[in-house]
């Protein structure tokens, strides 16, 4: 089984007290289109899914997978994304 590359402890997502949802999806910029967000989400979700990570890291990968889902849901919705971007700045 391959090592799960999606470990929350190896990423720095925080912006103040909030997580930077772009960083959660490994996106370098806020100037990305919905297709790029979708592609990043799918790629990260496949790597971080709790079923593909070792059992010893399942709890951590589950938390990360939930964060990925939350980031995707927020950034793929134009209204939520606009609100999030406004709060981010």
C-alpha positions as CSV (number, residue, x, y, z in Angstrom):
1,X,0.0,0.0,0.0
2,X,1.4,3.4,-0.9
3,X,2.1,6.1,1.7
4,X,-0.7,8.6,2.0
5,X,0.7,11.9,0.8
6,X,-2.2,13.9,2.2
7,X,-1.2,14.3,5.9
8,X,-2.7,17.3,7.6
9,X,0.4,17.7,9.8
10,X,2.6,18.3,6.7
11,X,0.5,21.1,5.3
12,X,0.1,24.7,6.5
13,X,-3.4,25.8,5.6
14,X,-4.0,28.5,8.1
15,X,-4.8,32.1,7.4
16,X,-5.3,33.7,10.7
17,X,-7.7,31.4,12.5
18,X,-9.2,30.1,9.3
19,X,-7.9,27.5,6.9
20,X,-7.0,28.7,3.4
21,X,-9.2,26.5,1.2
22,X,-7.1,27.2,-1.8
23,X,-4.1,25.7,0.0
24,X,-6.2,22.7,1.2
25,X,-6.7,21.9,-2.5
26,X,-3.0,22.6,-3.2
27,X,-3.9,25.6,-5.4
28,X,-1.2,28.3,-5.5
29,X,-3.5,31.1,-6.6
30,X,-7.0,32.4,-6.1
31,X,-7.2,33.1,-9.8
32,X,-8.3,29.6,-10.8
33,X,-11.3,28.5,-12.8
34,X,-13.9,26.0,-11.6
35,X,-12.4,23.3,-13.8
36,X,-9.0,23.7,-12.1
37,X,-10.7,23.5,-8.7
38,X,-12.5,20.4,-9.7
39,X,-9.3,18.8,-11.1
40,X,-7.4,19.6,-7.9
41,X,-10.2,18.2,-5.7
42,X,-10.4,15.0,-7.6
43,X,-6.6,14.5,-7.5
44,X,-6.3,15.2,-3.8
45,X,-9.4,13.2,-2.9
46,X,-8.0,10.2,-4.7
47,X,-4.7,10.5,-2.7
48,X,-6.3,11.3,0.6
49,X,-9.3,9.0,0.7
50,X,-9.3,7.1,4.0
51,X,-9.7,3.8,2.1
52,X,-6.3,4.2,0.3
53,X,-4.2,5.4,3.3
54,X,-2.7,3.0,5.8
55,X,-5.0,2.0,8.7
56,X,-2.7,3.7,11.2
57,X,-3.4,7.1,9.4
58,X,-7.1,6.6,8.7
59,X,-8.3,9.1,11.3
60,X,-6.0,11.8,10.0
61,X,-6.8,11.1,6.4
62,X,-10.5,11.2,7.2
63,X,-10.1,14.6,8.7
64,X,-8.2,15.8,5.7
65,X,-10.7,14.3,3.3
66,X,-13.5,16.2,5.1
67,X,-11.5,19.4,4.7
68,X,-11.0,18.7,1.0
69,X,-14.8,18.2,0.6
70,X,-15.5,21.5,2.5
71,X,-13.0,23.4,0.3
72,X,-14.4,22.0,-2.9
73,X,-18.0,22.8,-1.9
74,X,-17.1,26.3,-1.0
75,X,-14.8,27.1,-3.9
76,X,-16.9,25.5,-6.6
77,X,-20.0,27.5,-5.7
78,X,-19.7,31.0,-7.2
79,X,-21.7,32.7,-4.4
80,X,-19.8,30.9,-1.6
81,X,-16.5,31.4,-3.3
82,X,-17.1,35.2,-3.7
83,X,-18.0,35.4,0.0
84,X,-15.0,33.3,1.0
85,X,-12.7,35.4,-1.1
86,X,-14.1,38.6,0.4
87,X,-13.5,37.2,4.0
88,X,-10.0,36.0,3.0
89,X,-8.9,39.6,2.2
